[in-house]
Amino acid sequence: MFDLFKIKIVYSKSHWVMPKIIIGVLIILGIIILIQESMKAKRENRPLFNFKGKRFFVENYDKLKLFGSIALLIIYIYAMKFLGFIFGSIIVISLFNILYSPKKDKKSILICIAISVIETLILWFVFGYLFEITLP
């Protein structure tokens, strides 16, 4: 637990510095929110967690987008490993854009691919060259 608050910078693993800081801040804020909500529930004399009548998914949710997103996230892990950051990101982000695009015609697919190429190259340039953060 205390290792979470130590920051030791090694250049090859420098991309892990900010996630450790963010995780620490999120844990602290989560504890604060939990304490505040439990005090509020105690004042109002109600249970802290009430799951009656709650559903995880709304009715008629889009199963294709849900399971497609899960599948694409798993594919992205392997694409990064075998294709690298640039090509893996371009392919998977293109597929995400096509999955969530309302139209599936030739023009919108080309726009989805162009957006993913531009976005990936900008991220690669900004993080790799300007901030000198290693990318997978």
C-alpha positions, -999 to 999 in steps of 0.1 A, spaced: 0 0 0 28 25 9 46 16 -23 17 34 -41 29 67 -28 66 62 -37 77 76 -71 110 63 -85 115 74 -120 132 50 -144 132 64 -180 120 32 -196 91 30 -172 84 68 -168 49 63 -183 38 47 -150 44 79 -129 11 97 -135 -11 66 -132 3 60 -97 -4 96 -87 -39 95 -102 -48 62 -86 -37 76 -52 -58 107 -56 -88 87 -67 -85 63 -37 -84 93 -14 -113 110 -31 -133 78 -31 -128 74 6 -139 110 12 -171 104 -9 -179 72 9 -176 89 43 -197 118 32 -224 95 18 -225 73 48 -229 104 71 -257 117 49 -274 83 49 -272 81 87 -287 116 90 -316 107 67 -320 73 84 -317 53 52 -294 25 41 -261 35 24 -266 11 -5 -301 4 -19 -303 -19 -48 -341 -26 -48 -356 -19 -83 -321 -12 -98 -309 -29 -130 -274 -31 -143 -285 -26 -179 -313 -4 -192 -340 -22 -212 -332 -28 -248 -295 -19 -245 -273 -23 -276 -257 -57 -272 -236 -53 -303 -219 -21 -290 -214 -36 -255 -199 -69 -265 -182 -53 -295 -164 -29 -272 -153 -56 -249 -140 -77 -278 -122 -47 -292 -105 -39 -259 -92 -75 -258 -81 -73 -294 -63 -40 -286 -42 -56 -260 -29 -82 -285 -27 -57 -313 -4 -35 -292 18 -65 -284 21 -78 -320 16 -46 -342 30 -19 -319 13 13 -307 8 30 -340 -6 3 -362 -25 -14 -333 -41 19 -323 -51 28 -358 -68 -5 -365 -87 -7 -332 -97 29 -330 -109 27 -366 -130 -3 -356 -144 15 -325 -153 45 -346 -170 23 -372 -189 4 -344 -202 36 -329 -208 54 -362 -245 59 -369 -239 54 -407 -219 25 -422 -215 39 -457 -182 42 -475 -177 79 -467 -183 75 -430 -159 45 -428 -132 65 -446 -138 94 -421 -135 69 -392 -102 56 -405 -89 91 -412 -98 102 -376 -80 73 -361 -49 78 -382 -47 115 -373 -55 110 -337 -29 82 -332 -2 101 -350 -9 133 -329 -8 113 -297 24 95 -307 40 128 -316 29 147 -285 37 120 -260 67 105 -277 85 136 -289 72 166 -270 68 150 -235 93 122 -241 71 96 -226 77 61 -237 47 45 -255 41 7 -257 
